[in-house]
């Protein structure tokens, strides 16, 4: 739904990945005054929840028991911080290469925060050796993800009562040292 624990390295802006098709805004850095940082569920859960709760549970009416799942502790998270203390956006990269839970507080939408979050997660996927990432986009956000270089695949489907479509993005590897030693493919039985 896009409205690996351990030490996570913050990507260099110059290291944003190249997408393998079309033009893309996925390479843009965050807007002025916004900093992106790696987040861990165990350490940063309050900040992550401070964005996802108002966006997904309150605004979109997603049940809390469907918002918080067993993937959160395994995923790589990112927080977009305003003034280095207030979380204004978040997203996660699942071990399967799926980007999800991309959320930006209403007052920061349309500023480039969401695109920067997705770019950060694509960079994380590149570092892990993925050559493709995917997500389940709410149909209302299709144009946003298309601007970032994602392409829709397959029919519209229901997820938590909201129409979604699967989207993918091919990414180019920089080199074996920077991208990781092993290529990863998404898990064919990914449920969400």
N, CA, C and O of each residue as an XYZ file, in Angstrom:
768
protein
N       0.869     -1.145      0.000
C       0.000      0.000      0.000
C       0.908      1.197      0.000
O       1.634      1.456      0.960
N       0.855      1.923     -1.096
C       1.741      3.052     -1.159
C       0.925      4.269     -1.538
O       1.035      4.704     -2.684
N       0.161      4.822     -0.718
C      -0.209      6.177     -0.747
C       1.174      6.609     -0.545
O       1.444      7.808     -0.486
N      14.836     -6.425      7.177
C      16.266     -6.594      7.267
C      16.825     -5.669      8.310
O      17.340     -4.615      7.937
N      16.778     -5.918      9.357
C      17.286     -5.147     10.472
C      18.802     -5.068     10.419
O      19.445     -5.778      9.645
N      19.347     -4.234     11.218
C      20.797     -4.052     11.266
C      21.134     -2.633     10.910
O      20.248     -1.792     10.761
N      22.386     -2.369     10.776
C      22.858     -1.030     10.494
C      22.500     -0.645      9.071
O      22.805     -1.382      8.134
N      21.859      0.496      8.897
C      21.494      0.999      7.587
C      22.332      2.223      7.280
O      22.442      3.134      8.101
N      22.925      2.242      6.094
C      23.719      3.387      5.694
C      22.836      4.399      4.998
O      21.952      4.034      4.224
N      23.074      5.669      5.272
C      22.353      6.726      4.588
C      22.956      6.885      3.197
O      24.173      7.032      3.077
N      22.139      6.862      2.139
C      22.704      6.967      0.805
C      23.213      8.373      0.530
O      22.686      9.359      1.046
N      24.248      8.441     -0.296
C      24.725      9.736     -0.778
C      23.763     10.174     -1.865
O      23.284      9.347     -2.640
N      23.471     11.473     -1.932
C      22.560     11.962     -2.960
C      23.090     11.585     -4.341
O      22.302     11.254     -5.227
N      24.406     11.628     -4.543
C      24.968     11.287     -5.841
C      24.790      9.801     -6.164
O      25.012      9.388     -7.302
N      24.397      9.007     -5.188
C      24.262      7.566     -5.392
C      22.839      7.147     -5.716
O      22.566      5.948     -5.766
N      21.914      8.084     -5.940
C      20.560      7.671     -6.301
C      20.656      6.799     -7.544
O      21.432      7.106     -8.449
N      19.901      5.740     -7.609
C      20.008      4.810     -8.736
C      19.435      5.398    -10.015
O      18.640      6.338     -9.989
N      19.850      4.829    -11.119
C      19.252      5.167    -12.406
C      18.155      4.140    -12.663
O      18.313      2.955    -12.371
N      17.053      4.613    -13.208
C      16.006      3.661    -13.575
C      16.306      3.155    -14.968
O      16.985      3.825    -15.745
N      15.805      1.983    -15.285
C      16.178      1.358    -16.547
C      15.212      1.650    -17.686
O      15.386      1.127    -18.787
N      14.208      2.464    -17.449
C      13.343      2.837    -18.560
C      12.776      4.233    -18.356
O      12.473      4.644    -17.236
N      12.637      4.955    -19.472
C      11.961      6.237    -19.447
C      12.647      7.292    -18.611
O      13.732      7.083    -18.069
N      11.980      8.443    -18.521
C      12.474      9.515    -17.677
C      11.829      9.369    -16.322
O      10.746      8.797    -16.199
N      12.482      9.879    -15.317
C      12.013      9.621    -13.971
C      12.388     10.750    -13.033
O      13.428     11.388    -13.197
N      11.541     10.991    -12.057
C      11.841     11.940    -10.991
C      12.348     11.222     -9.750
O      12.509     11.856     -8.707
N      12.606      9.911     -9.828
C      12.999      9.148     -8.658
C      14.373      9.568     -8.146
O      14.727      9.241     -7.013
N      15.148     10.277     -8.944
C      16.502     10.649     -8.557
C      16.584     11.973     -7.809
O      17.683     12.407     -7.463
N      15.487     12.610     -7.557
C      15.513     13.921     -6.920
C      15.753     13.829     -5.417
O      15.224     12.943     -4.746
N      16.564     14.761     -4.894
C      16.782     14.800     -3.448
C      15.560     15.395     -2.752
O      14.670     15.926     -3.416
N      15.508     15.313     -1.427
C      14.370     15.888     -0.707
C      14.349     17.407     -0.845
O      15.378     18.017     -1.138
N      13.195     18.017     -0.636
C      13.117     19.477     -0.724
C      13.895     20.144      0.411
O      14.203     19.495      1.411
N      14.212     21.418      0.270
C      14.929     22.134      1.331
C      14.189     22.036      2.667
O      12.961     22.115      2.718
N      14.944     21.864      3.726
C      14.364     21.773      5.063
C      13.916     20.377      5.454
O      13.484     20.160      6.586
N      14.013     19.422      4.529
C      13.619     18.035      4.806
C      14.864     17.158      4.703
O      15.614     17.238      3.730
N      15.069     16.342      5.694
C      16.182     15.391      5.682
C      15.606     13.982      5.735
O      14.650     13.721      6.465
N      16.187     13.089      4.968
C      15.795     11.686      5.007
C      16.802     10.930      5.839
O      18.005     11.186      5.779
N      16.291      9.990      6.619
C      17.209      9.155      7.395
C      16.652      7.751      7.510
O      15.442      7.529      7.541
N      17.594      6.803      7.575
C      17.209      5.414      7.793
C      16.541      5.298      9.147
O      16.897      6.001     10.092
N      15.572      4.408      9.230
C      14.851      4.193     10.485
C      14.702      2.693     10.706
O      14.577      1.913      9.761
N      14.719      2.319     11.967
C      14.491      0.924     12.359
C      13.210      0.868     13.179
O      12.971      1.716     14.038
N      12.403     -0.125     12.906
C      11.128     -0.279     13.609
C      11.342     -0.293     15.123
O      10.605      0.355     15.866
N      12.348     -1.031     15.571
C      12.585     -1.172     17.012
C      12.928      0.162     17.668
O      12.568      0.395     18.822
N      13.615      1.031     16.948
C      14.061      2.303     17.519
C      13.179      3.485     17.156
O      13.065      4.435     17.931
N      12.556      3.437     15.992
C      11.876      4.608     15.443
C      10.371      4.428     15.263
O       9.731      5.195     14.543
N       9.813      3.420     15.914
C       8.388      3.149     15.754
C       7.505      4.365     16.042
O       6.564      4.609     15.287
N       7.768      5.144     17.106
C       6.903      6.316     17.342
C       6.890      7.306     16.178
O       5.833      7.834     15.832
N       8.042      7.561     15.577
C       8.087      8.474     14.436
C       7.363      7.922     13.228
O       6.644      8.650     12.544
N       7.548      6.636     12.959
C       6.872      5.985     11.833
C       5.361      6.017     12.053
O       4.598      6.350     11.146
N       4.943      5.671     13.256
C       3.507      5.676     13.564
C       2.915      7.085     13.513
O       1.745      7.250     13.170
N       3.712      8.100     13.851
C       3.201      9.480     13.866
C       2.840      9.964     12.460
O       2.149     10.971     12.312
N       3.297      9.262     11.442
C       2.910      9.583     10.064
C       1.870      8.590      9.559
O       0.845      8.995      9.013
N       2.117      7.316      9.732
C       1.203      6.315      9.176
C      -0.165      6.320      9.851
O      -1.174      6.111      9.178
N      -0.225      6.549     11.146
C      -1.526      6.557     11.832
C      -2.454      7.631     11.253
O      -3.576      7.303     10.867
N      -2.030      8.910     11.178
C      -2.957      9.904     10.620
C      -3.265      9.710      9.140
O      -4.377     10.005      8.702
N      -2.306      9.221      8.366
C      -2.540      9.064      6.931
C      -3.387      7.840      6.638
O      -4.420      7.955      5.979
N      -2.978      6.673      7.110
C      -3.668      5.444      6.734
C      -4.869      5.125      7.616
O      -5.926      4.758      7.103
N      -4.730      5.254      8.911
C      -5.818      4.856      9.805
C      -6.879      5.946      9.906
O      -8.068      5.670      9.739
N      -6.462      7.180     10.176
C      -7.439      8.258     10.368
C      -7.985      8.801      9.045
O      -9.200      8.899      8.876
N      -7.116      9.150      8.120
C      -7.550      9.761      6.857
C      -8.205      8.752      5.923
O      -9.250      9.035      5.337
N      -7.597      7.573      5.779
C      -8.090      6.609      4.805
C      -8.959      5.511      5.406
O      -9.534      4.710      4.669
N      -9.062      5.461      6.718
C      -9.953      4.508      7.361
C      -9.488      3.060      7.338
O     -10.310      2.148      7.436
N      -8.191      2.834      7.211
C      -7.663      1.471      7.230
C      -7.651      0.980      8.682
O      -7.171      1.693      9.563
N      -8.167     -0.216      8.945
C      -8.162     -0.726     10.322
C      -6.735     -0.855     10.871
O      -5.826     -1.281     10.159
N      -6.554     -0.491     12.112
C      -5.225     -0.528     12.737
C      -4.615     -1.920     12.672
O      -3.406     -2.054     12.481
N      -5.429     -2.954     12.829
C      -4.867     -4.307     12.805
C      -4.378     -4.708     11.415
O      -3.638     -5.683     11.287
N      -4.776     -3.977     10.374
C      -4.256     -4.235      9.037
C      -3.077     -3.326      8.700
O      -2.292     -3.632      7.804
N      -2.955     -2.227      9.406
C      -1.853     -1.299      9.145
C      -0.543     -1.807      9.729
O       0.493     -1.747      9.067
N      -0.573     -2.295     10.934
C       0.651     -2.757     11.605
C       0.777     -4.258     11.370
O      -0.132     -5.015     11.710
N       1.877     -4.688     10.802
C       2.003     -6.098     10.453
C       3.372     -6.649     10.837
O       4.236     -5.922     11.328
N       3.548     -7.928     10.606
C       4.790     -8.610     10.978
C       5.962     -8.246     10.079
O       7.100     -8.612     10.372
N       5.704     -7.536      8.999
C       6.786     -7.140      8.091
C       7.542     -5.927      8.630
O       8.728     -5.763      8.341
N       6.875     -5.081      9.406
C       7.534     -3.869      9.901
C       8.879     -4.127     10.573
O       9.837     -3.417     10.268
N       9.002     -5.102     11.470
C      10.312     -5.317     12.098
C      11.395     -5.806     11.127
O      12.584     -5.640     11.402
N      11.005     -6.397     10.011
C      11.960     -6.923      9.035
C      12.343     -5.907      7.968
O      13.401     -6.030      7.352
N      11.509     -4.919      7.745
C      11.678     -3.988      6.633
C      12.710     -2.909      6.943
O      13.015     -2.619      8.100
N      13.233     -2.329      5.872
C      14.055     -1.118      5.978
C      13.090      0.055      5.869
O      12.287      0.127      4.938
N      13.173      0.953      6.809
C      12.285      2.113      6.831
C      13.079      3.379      6.569
O      14.296      3.421      6.749
N      12.370      4.403      6.144
C      12.946      5.738      6.006
C      11.974      6.720      6.641
O      10.757      6.561      6.553
N      12.534      7.733      7.278
C      11.739      8.836      7.813
C      12.178     10.122      7.128
O      13.372     10.369      6.962
N      11.212     10.938      6.733
C      11.474     12.289      6.249
C      11.252     13.212      7.444
O      10.175     13.237      8.039
N      12.286     13.961      7.775
C      12.247     14.799      8.980
C      12.289     16.272      8.595
O      13.106     16.682      7.772
N      11.408     17.061      9.192
C      11.425     18.518      9.033
C      12.130     19.085     10.256
O      11.742     18.804     11.390
N      13.142     19.864     10.030
C      13.860     20.452     11.150
C      14.564     19.426     12.014
O      14.857     19.703     13.178
N      14.840     18.257     11.482
C      15.556     17.177     12.168
C      14.841     16.636     13.400
O      15.438     15.883     14.170
N      13.571     17.004     13.605
C      12.891     16.452     14.776
C      11.455     16.022     14.538
O      10.930     15.219     15.309
N      10.806     16.522     13.509
C       9.409     16.181     13.252
C       9.293     15.287     12.023
O       9.660     15.694     10.921
N       8.787     14.077     12.207
C       8.565     13.175     11.081
C       7.393     13.693     10.252
O       6.323     13.975     10.791
N       7.599     13.817      8.934
C       6.545     14.293      8.041
C       6.235     13.280      6.948
O       5.261     13.441      6.213
N       7.059     12.233      6.832
C       6.829     11.207      5.824
C       7.588      9.944      6.174
O       8.537      9.968      6.957
N       7.160      8.844      5.586
C       7.813      7.565      5.832
C       7.524      6.602      4.691
O       6.651      6.850      3.860
N       8.249      5.527      4.660
C       8.034      4.441      3.710
C       8.896      3.267      4.139
O       9.738      3.395      5.028
N       8.682      2.128      3.506
C       9.478      0.958      3.867
C       9.802      0.137      2.630
O       9.090      0.177      1.627
N      10.891     -0.606      2.728
C      11.310     -1.566      1.715
C      11.279     -2.928      2.375
O      11.996     -3.180      3.343
N      10.439     -3.808      1.842
C      10.307     -5.149      2.397
C      11.425     -6.041      1.869
O      12.019     -5.735      0.835
N      11.720     -7.135      2.559
C      12.777     -8.051      2.100
C      12.545     -8.636      0.709
O      13.481     -9.154      0.102
N      11.329     -8.564      0.198
C      10.998     -9.081     -1.131
C      11.278     -8.075     -2.247
O      11.162     -8.419     -3.423
N      11.645     -6.838     -1.901
C      11.832     -5.792     -2.893
C      10.584     -4.955     -3.111
O      10.515     -4.163     -4.051
N       9.611     -5.128     -2.251
C       8.373     -4.353     -2.349
C       8.509     -3.061     -1.552
O       8.902     -3.080     -0.386
N       8.186     -1.954     -2.182
C       8.110     -0.660     -1.510
C       6.682     -0.503     -1.011
O       5.735     -0.796     -1.741
N       6.521     -0.052      0.206
C       5.181      0.109      0.739
C       5.101      1.109      1.862
O       6.106      1.657      2.315
N       3.879      1.332      2.297
C       3.579      2.222      3.411
C       4.192      3.612      3.206
O       4.638      4.254      4.157
N       4.205      4.062      1.946
C       4.690      5.412      1.647
C       3.599      6.385      2.063
O       2.478      6.330      1.557
N       3.931      7.268      2.981
C       2.945      8.211      3.516
C       3.611      9.547      3.806
O       4.738      9.600      4.300
N       2.905     10.619      3.495
C       3.372     11.974      3.761
C       2.214     12.731      4.398
O       1.079     12.663      3.925
N       2.509     13.448      5.469
C       1.465     14.240      6.123
C       0.911     15.275      5.149
O       1.651     15.785      4.308
N      -0.387     15.595      5.249
C      -1.044     16.453      4.251
C      -0.338     17.783      3.978
O      -0.249     18.199      2.824
N       0.155     18.442      4.994
C       0.765     19.755      4.788
C       2.092     19.699      4.035
O       2.622     20.739      3.646
N       2.641     18.490      3.824
C       3.908     18.334      3.094
C       3.746     17.644      1.747
O       4.734     17.387      1.061
N       2.510     17.343      1.363
C       2.267     16.712      0.068
C       2.469     17.730     -1.052
O       2.211     18.922     -0.888
N       2.933     17.232     -2.185
C       3.149     18.102     -3.330
C       4.448     18.888     -3.267
O       4.680     19.760     -4.104
N       5.295     18.597     -2.294
C       6.553     19.337     -2.134
C       7.772     18.548     -2.591
O       8.875     19.092     -2.638
N       7.592     17.290     -2.925
C       8.716     16.443     -3.315
C       9.133     15.456     -2.241
O      10.029     14.643     -2.468
N       8.503     15.509     -1.075
C       8.856     14.592      0.012
C       8.580     13.145     -0.390
O       9.433     12.280     -0.195
N       7.408     12.873     -0.944
C       7.057     11.502     -1.318
C       8.011     10.931     -2.358
O       8.442      9.784     -2.239
N       8.342     11.714     -3.367
C       9.278     11.257     -4.387
C      10.653     10.976     -3.815
O      11.313     10.015     -4.208
N      11.085     11.822     -2.880
C      12.388     11.607     -2.243
C      12.382     10.334     -1.405
O      13.375      9.608     -1.379
N      11.272     10.055     -0.720
C      11.151      8.819      0.062
C      11.255      7.608     -0.855
O      11.997      6.670     -0.564
N      10.520      7.623     -1.953
C      10.573      6.498     -2.886
C      11.987      6.360     -3.446
O      12.498      5.245     -3.550
N      12.622      7.461     -3.806
C      13.987      7.412     -4.308
C      14.958      6.818     -3.309
O      15.851      6.056     -3.679
N      14.788      7.163     -2.054
C      15.636      6.617     -0.994
C      15.460      5.100     -0.908
O      16.435      4.360     -0.783
N      14.211      4.648     -0.976
C      13.946      3.208     -0.892
C      14.451      2.466     -2.126
O      14.932      1.339     -2.013
N      14.349      3.078     -3.289
C      14.908      2.477     -4.497
C      16.425      2.357     -4.338
O      17.011      1.346     -4.725
N      17.056      3.376     -3.775
C      18.491      3.322     -3.533
C      18.844      2.181     -2.582
O      19.825      1.471     -2.800
N      18.054      2.005     -1.536
C      18.285      0.900     -0.610
C      18.186     -0.432     -1.341
O      19.001     -1.328     -1.120
N      17.189     -0.564     -2.212
C      17.027     -1.797     -2.986
C      18.235     -2.030     -3.884
O      18.692     -3.164     -4.029
N      18.746     -0.980     -4.476
C      19.928     -1.088     -5.325
C      21.116     -1.580     -4.511
O      21.851     -2.462     -4.956
N      21.307     -1.021     -3.331
C      22.412     -1.449     -2.468
C      22.293     -2.919     -2.076
O      23.301     -3.592     -1.858
N      21.065     -3.411     -1.988
C      20.841     -4.816     -1.637
C      20.955     -5.751     -2.838
O      20.902     -6.971     -2.681
N      21.109     -5.193     -4.023
C      21.278     -6.012     -5.212
C      20.024     -6.261     -6.027
O      20.072     -7.027     -6.990
N      18.907     -5.646     -5.682
C      17.696     -5.820     -6.470
C      17.866     -5.149     -7.827
O      18.517     -4.109     -7.927
N      17.294     -5.728     -8.855
C      17.281     -5.115    -10.182
C      15.893     -4.604    -10.537
O      15.694     -3.990    -11.585
N      14.941     -4.865     -9.657
C      13.564     -4.423     -9.862
C      12.916     -4.260     -8.491
O      13.172     -5.044     -7.578
N      12.080     -3.241     -8.355
C      11.252     -3.086     -7.165
C       9.803     -3.014     -7.631
O       9.520     -2.748     -8.799
N       8.910     -3.252     -6.711
C       7.491     -3.188     -7.050
C       6.731     -2.622     -5.868
O       7.252     -2.533     -4.756
N       5.498     -2.243     -6.125
C       4.627     -1.720     -5.072
C       3.187     -1.928     -5.481
O       2.888     -2.226     -6.637
N       2.308     -1.767     -4.527
C       0.872     -1.790     -4.774
C       0.404     -0.358     -4.578
O       0.265      0.106     -3.446
N       0.160      0.341     -5.676
C      -0.213      1.754     -5.627
C      -1.722      1.908     -5.548
O      -2.469      1.225     -6.249
N      -2.154      2.808     -4.691
C      -3.551      3.189     -4.724
C      -3.795      3.829     -6.088
O      -2.959      4.589     -6.575
N      -4.932      3.526     -6.701
C      -5.177      4.038     -8.050
C      -5.142      5.565     -8.090
O      -4.796      6.143     -9.121
N      -5.488      6.214     -7.008
C      -5.425      7.677     -6.958
C      -3.990      8.191     -7.037
O      -3.774      9.370     -7.318
N      -3.006      7.324     -6.794
C      -1.592      7.734     -6.806
C      -0.845      7.237     -8.042
O       0.380      7.345     -8.098
N      -1.555      6.696     -9.033
C      -0.892      6.155    -10.223
C      -0.013      7.189    -10.919
O       1.129      6.885    -11.265
N      -0.513      8.390    -11.128
C       0.259      9.419    -11.844
C       1.536      9.764    -11.080
O       2.581      9.988    -11.691
N       1.461      9.807     -9.760
C       2.647     10.079     -8.928
C       3.722      9.035     -9.204
O       4.869      9.389     -9.479
N       3.369      7.758     -9.135
C       4.355      6.701     -9.341
C       4.822      6.628    -10.792
O       5.979      6.295    -11.050
N       3.938      6.934    -11.742
C       4.366      6.969    -13.139
C       5.426      8.045    -13.356
O       6.377      7.824    -14.105
N       5.281      9.213    -12.712
C       6.300     10.264    -12.813
C       7.645      9.794    -12.261
O       8.696     10.282    -12.677
N       7.609      8.855    -11.333
C       8.839      8.320    -10.746
C       9.427      7.183    -11.580
O      10.480      6.644    -11.239
N       8.751      6.816    -12.673
C       9.264      5.790    -13.566
C       8.624      4.426    -13.418
O       8.981      3.504    -14.151
N       7.687      4.266    -12.490
C       7.013      2.974    -12.303
C       6.018      2.741    -13.427
O       5.466      3.683    -13.997
N       5.799      1.468    -13.736
C       4.828      1.078    -14.754
C       3.799      0.137    -14.140
O       4.135     -0.779    -13.390
N       2.539      0.388    -14.479
C       1.441     -0.448    -13.976
C       1.484     -1.812    -14.655
O       1.810     -1.932    -15.836
N       1.141     -2.845    -13.865
C       1.070     -4.214    -14.371
C      -0.203     -4.850    -13.842
O      -0.465     -4.824    -12.640
N      -0.977     -5.410    -14.723
C      -2.133     -6.185    -14.283
C      -3.338     -5.346    -13.948
O      -3.335     -4.123    -14.080
N      -4.378     -6.045    -13.506
C      -5.662     -5.386    -13.230
C      -5.674     -4.686    -11.876
O      -4.815     -4.916    -11.025
N      -6.663     -3.837    -11.706
C      -6.918     -3.185    -10.424
C      -7.449     -4.248     -9.466
O      -8.230     -5.112     -9.863
N      -7.025     -4.183     -8.205
C      -7.485     -5.124     -7.193
C      -7.746     -4.370     -5.897
O      -7.278     -3.249     -5.699
N      -8.502     -5.014     -5.027
C      -8.838     -4.416     -3.732
C      -7.798     -4.808     -2.689
O      -7.434     -5.977     -2.561
N      -7.338     -3.828     -1.963
C      -6.463     -4.072     -0.814
C      -6.945     -3.149      0.293
O      -6.988     -1.934      0.099
N      -7.298     -3.678      1.417
C      -7.849     -2.964      2.570
C      -8.993     -2.022      2.181
O      -9.130     -0.930      2.732
N      -9.821     -2.472      1.211
C     -10.977     -1.694      0.799
C     -10.674     -0.536     -0.135
O     -11.548      0.297     -0.375
N      -9.460     -0.460     -0.671
C      -9.050      0.630     -1.555
C      -8.541      0.019     -2.860
O      -7.775     -0.944     -2.825
N      -8.956      0.565     -4.025
C      -8.452      0.027     -5.298
C      -6.948      0.275     -5.451
O      -6.465      1.385     -5.228
N      -6.228     -0.761     -5.830
C      -4.778     -0.699     -6.022
C      -4.413     -1.325     -7.358
O      -5.211     -2.044     -7.960
N      -3.205     -1.046     -7.811
C      -2.636     -1.706     -8.978
C      -1.157     -1.957     -8.686
O      -0.480     -1.141     -8.060
N      -0.687     -3.081     -9.147
C       0.732     -3.416     -8.985
C       1.547     -2.582     -9.970
O       1.159     -2.429    -11.129
N       2.672     -2.045     -9.510
C       3.570     -1.264    -10.358
C       4.999     -1.738    -10.121
O       5.354     -2.141     -9.014
N       5.812     -1.685    -11.170
C       7.207     -2.112    -11.050
C       8.133     -1.030    -11.605
O       7.729     -0.170    -12.389
N       9.376     -1.108    -11.170
C      10.421     -0.212    -11.638
C      11.704     -1.005    -11.768
O      12.175     -1.587    -10.791
N      12.278     -1.038    -12.965
C      13.585     -1.656    -13.157
C      14.663     -0.670    -12.755
O      14.577      0.517    -13.069
N      15.675     -1.158    -12.063
C      16.767     -0.283    -11.639
C      18.089     -0.869    -12.094
O      18.263     -2.087    -12.128
N      19.018      0.007    -12.444
C      20.333     -0.424    -12.898
C      21.264     -0.537    -11.703
O      21.238      0.295    -10.796
N      22.070     -1.556    -11.715
C      23.074     -1.723    -10.670
C      24.281     -0.868    -11.011
O      24.662     -0.752    -12.175
N      24.886     -0.266     -9.982
C      26.077      0.566    -10.196
C      27.295     -0.311    -10.404
O      27.987     -0.183    -11.414
N      27.561     -1.192     -9.467
C      28.600     -2.199     -9.608
C      28.419     -3.191     -8.478
O      27.652     -2.939     -7.549
N      29.109     -4.310     -8.543
C      28.899     -5.372     -7.557
C      29.204     -4.913     -6.142
O      28.498     -5.289     -5.207
N      30.255     -4.099     -5.966
C      30.639     -3.652     -4.625
C      29.570     -2.739     -4.012
O      29.209     -2.903     -2.847
N      29.064     -1.777     -4.798
C      28.074     -0.839     -4.273
C      26.710     -1.474     -4.115
O      25.979     -1.130     -3.186
N      26.344     -2.400     -5.005
C      24.981     -2.926     -5.017
C      24.808     -4.181     -4.192
O      23.674     -4.618     -3.996
N      25.857     -4.772     -3.709
C      25.720     -6.015     -2.959
C      26.149     -7.182     -3.832
O      26.251     -7.040     -5.050
N      26.394     -8.304     -3.238
C      26.932     -9.445     -3.971
C      25.877    -10.294     -4.642
O      26.164    -10.942     -5.649
N      24.669    -10.310     -4.117
C      23.663    -11.228     -4.632
C      22.493    -10.458     -5.223
O      22.016     -9.491     -4.629
N      22.032    -10.886     -6.393
C      20.809    -10.321     -6.951
C      19.622    -10.930     -6.225
O      19.671    -12.096     -5.833
N      18.576    -10.173     -6.042
C      17.385    -10.666     -5.357
C      16.199    -10.503     -6.282
O      16.114     -9.540     -7.044
N      15.319    -11.421     -6.209
C      14.065    -11.334     -6.930
C      12.964    -11.251     -5.887
O      13.135    -11.693     -4.751
N      11.839    -10.682     -6.281
C      10.726    -10.619     -5.358
C      10.191    -12.025     -5.095
O      10.350    -12.925     -5.919
N       9.580    -12.196     -3.982
C       9.007    -13.478     -3.623
C       7.705    -13.659     -4.404
O       6.846    -12.778     -4.358
N       7.535    -14.769     -5.115
C       6.344    -14.943     -5.949
C       5.055    -15.082     -5.150
O       3.972    -14.947     -5.720
N       5.134    -15.340     -3.882
C       3.927    -15.502     -3.072
C       3.641    -14.303     -2.193
O       2.905    -14.406     -1.212
N       4.225    -13.157     -2.545
C       3.996    -11.960     -1.744
C       2.487    -11.707     -1.633
O       1.773    -11.642     -2.634
N       2.032    -11.569     -0.401
C       0.594    -11.446     -0.172
C       0.084    -10.017     -0.292
O      -1.097     -9.798     -0.561
N       0.974     -9.037     -0.092
C       0.496     -7.663     -0.082
C       1.551     -6.706     -0.503
O       1.308     -5.501     -0.548
